Amino acid sequence: MKKLNNFLLLAAGVASMASCEKLDDFVGGGNGGEDKGVVLKNHSDTPAYFDLAPEFSNVKIYSILSSGDVLPESPDFVYGSMADGAGLLKEADDSFTLINNIEADYSIARIKFDKSFKPVKGEYILNAQATANTAQCSGSLITPEEHGFGPMYLSGGEWGGSLKGVFSTDPYKSTTNASVASMLPALGQWSTENAVAIGKDAFPGKTVIFIGDDNSNNEVPSGQLGMYVAEQGDLNNGKLYTLKVTTEGINYEMDMVEGETYEAEFVEMEERAIDLLDAEAKEKGAMGFSRLEDIDWRRGVAANQRELYMAVTGRKKDGLVGKGTLYGRVYKVILSKDDPTKATISCVLDGDKLDGKAKAFHSPDNIVVSKNFAYIQEDPNGYPDTPEKSHFAQLYQYNLNTGELKTVLECDQNSASLNGVGNTEKNWEITGMIDVSDALGIDDTFIMITQNHGWEPADGSAFTDSFANPDANSRKEGSQLFVIKGLSN
């Protein structure tokens, strides 16, 4: 695949401002300068393969864990196929716990890090038996600090098995109970990409959770934006809604023009089963999106917390032309201060506008939002119809204050394939990005994950932990976990 940008190479044996050599190890001490014991450095045997844009040459990327690595306290653990959503907890003893979806192994892993943020142990707290072989896609961590209750990890059951909907997992769950899942039926059944609770200050005393529906209907855009509202911490007795655009003449998402704002409301749903819920939403005029993927909310004061951003990845099908996005969009939804069922919506980035600022978009999939920026991650769906879209998966920075969009980096699959890490035929996905600045005590620090499609063990086996999924032939592809330092939040 042709590359469009002459970026800086970040790979084994090549020095650059962004490289992760030992002389560039970063010792934690942000947020006031106190040494937290965290030392950012490479821990994985698999290098990071990215091209950084020149403007982001000060960014450093550390390869922390890959499917090919062996962890000292759990040598049989395999970091499985298609790692996805994640949440990070700092423990009382200054160690760290990462909860991480392993999408194609239908499971959730718990990975322990020591005080320096070196991965030392991995295990599975939810396995394929518990999820009925239902993929665990994006995920979000609920904490008392941000949400007023928890800790709890929410994940979306999307494709594969029968348990579509929202899973709730205790981060400290025993591995002996990994075959038993806990689901939240009150949040409805969807082809769930993620379930995201906004901050506790947005609507004091209330818990408000948004659900992204990755419905892949080929004729009518059918991905709904669901909303669950209840008393704080109540995940069983609340009301369920879907988004409806009320501005006259807006019948499909493609009727909304980039930069324009439209009136919207959330209409209450009575159904919870997936087919009945979809039918009710359409009957009540809910807006359908062409595969609504990830959702996140702006950090900061209460007003910020009522500001949502969602990535719609798009779908290139003849029946969707003029109705649903083909190449992907990012939307902003602002909730009314006094009533979460009242809102406005605007398309802020339109990948179908081929002369616009998002003209390079090729299936934006995941999104993380901080105080000032949104970072948008791609999962290219394989139709690079214009030169601008002819690239491997990219990470974008969107300035929430100015509207400026920049490309941060691109997966360097050319170099990776030369070193036996996958090929150039199957596009990798960038995913699982979360802001870990507060947890690590280092400003402007994120975790990011790649699903390295096409990367399989050289011996013909699979990057699948048998405890997570006994079917080693389900997917053989590897994953990588990184820490990125130097991206503004």
Secondary structure, 3 states (H helix, E strand, C coil): CCCCCCCEEECCCCCCCCCCCHHHCEECCCCCCCCCCCEECCCCCCCCCEEECHHHCCCEEEEEEECCCCECCECCCCCCCCEEEEEEEECCCCCEEEEEEEHHHCEEEEEEECCCCCEEEEEEEECHHHHCCEEEEEEEEECHHHHCCCCEEEEEEEEECCCCEEEEECCCCCHHHCCCCCECHHHCCCCEEEEEECCCCCCCCEEEEEEEECCCCCCCCCECEEEEEEECCCCCCCEEEEEEECCCCCCCHHHCCCCCEEEEEEEEECCCCHHHHHHHHHHCCCCCECCEEEEEECCCCHHHHCEEEEEECCCCCHHHCCCCCCCCEEEEEEECCCCCCEEEEEEEEECCCCCCCCCCCCCEEEEEECCCEEEEEECCCCCCCCHHHCCCCEEEEEECCCCCEEEEEEECHHHHHHCCCCCCCCCCEEEEEEECHHHHCCCCEEEEEEEECCCCCCCCCCCCCCCCCCCCCCCCCEEEEEEEECCCC
